[in-house]
Amino acid sequence: MSAVTLTAPTPARAGWLVDRRHDLISTAGGLAASLVLVGLHVWGGVSSLVLWWAWVLALDGPHLFATVSRTYLDAREWRTRRRLLLGSLTWFASGPALFGVSALVGSPLPFVLFLTFASLWAYWHVVRQHYGIMVLYQRKGGETLALDRRLDSVTLYTGLLAPFVAFALTHPTARRQLGLKGDPTWESTVAGACFALVLALVVLYAARQVRRRSQGLRVNGPKLMMMGAALGLTAVVFWPSVSSRMDFAMFAVAVTAFHNVQYHGVVWFYHRNRYHAAGVDPAPFGLAPKVSQRFLIYAVCGVVFTLLYRGLGCGFGAYPGCGGFDLKLQLAAGLTLKDLMGGFIWGFALHHYYLDQKIWRVSRDAGLNKDLKLGTAAAAS
């Protein structure tokens, strides 16, 4: 995506977050990234380890830097959100703290519960980010009818969560982590019901769009494109015949790559408007305008940031394929130095999840509305 594309004026046709080309790159490009990674693994036989690291270095780690670039590197954000930015750093202590609890009680259970919580929040974070982008499309499209907004929410949440429940109940590794033994029995019935519910909602949703058109109301095509991509990807990834052929580590890659690409698109658009728009003096913003001056600089900074924090975790064996020197170094409650370091490294993700839910509240932040150009939508009802 180029600076020219992302700084283009708002198009006459309402509904696009930036413009047609940018939104297609973010949505179709994000969907393609996830599907290509899944395809390379399931049908191409590429190792999940190789694909996991490619995803981490190219997309996921840099998307954590994207949040850093618009908060900690923005001098004005430091002044207005200092308490939030400093307080959110306590998430780095959560993993080591639960490790300490396990050591005190002599059981790994508290730390295992922490890892389970972190993993579930990771998926919930993706769900909430899809919801947030859907809301941006509603705002851009000028949608105000409560019925449609409610149907949007129910369809999106159900379409993202129900297949995940089906996966958790039927995938062998997920079942072991939930303490479910043997082959699925009743769980298969529940899984089928989950997908049937999603299908019923999609049919209802499509019927509502037809009804809107018959009433002379505009159908928000860009929003439908985004929702269709998110729900379609989720159905494919968690569909039993596909998920059964995927290594467990690949699920994070598959569901998050799409989100990563969309997130970079939104943050880059925000940067162009906040720091580099005509008439804006970048000096008061500190380092943020410098790292976002060109997309290449922004991308390189994201990769370097990723190499630093992922490299730290890798040195202690906290990631797949990394050093295993500490595996015999038992610390407490059957946990190792690798576990302790892994708990700390999870802090980068948890910090991102928490901070993100605070800094993208368009309903409460007039400045954010301005930087995302949300005041230009035409009424569509």
Secondary structure, DSSP 4 states (H G I P E B T S, - for coil): --HHHHTSPPPSSTT-SS-HHHHHHHHHHHHHHHHHHHHHHHTT---HHHHHHHHIIIIIHHHHHHHHHTTTTBHHHHHHHHHHHHHGGGGGGHHHHHHHHHHHHT-SHHHHHHHHHHHHHHHHHHHHHHHHHHHHHHHHTT---HHHHHHHHHHHHHHHHHHHHHHHHHSHHHHHHHT--SS-SHHHHHHHHHHHHHHHHHHHHHHHHHHHHHTTPPP-HHHHHHHHHHHHHHHHHHSHHHHTTS-TTHHHHHHHHHHHHHHHHHHHHHHHHHHSSTT---GGGBTHHHHTSSHHHHHHHHHHHHHHHHHHHHHTT-STTS--TTTT-EEETTEEHHHHHHHHHHHHHHHHHHHHHHH--TTT-HHHHHHTTTT-PPP--
